[in-house]
């Protein structure tokens, strides 16, 4: 188990080495939303076309 003093020492060491322990947040990329939306669109078109081919 790491004590608070050891943790602060590691933090000071990393700052001395030029390592930023708290980097800025990365901007969010909406690729997952686009992938899910396109998949759902394809699935709905597929279901509607199957429904229309069966009953029309």
Buried (B, 14 or more C-beta within 10 A) or exposed (E): EEEEEEEEEEEEEEEEEEEEEEEEEEEEEEEEEEEEEEEEEEEEEEEEEEEEEEEE
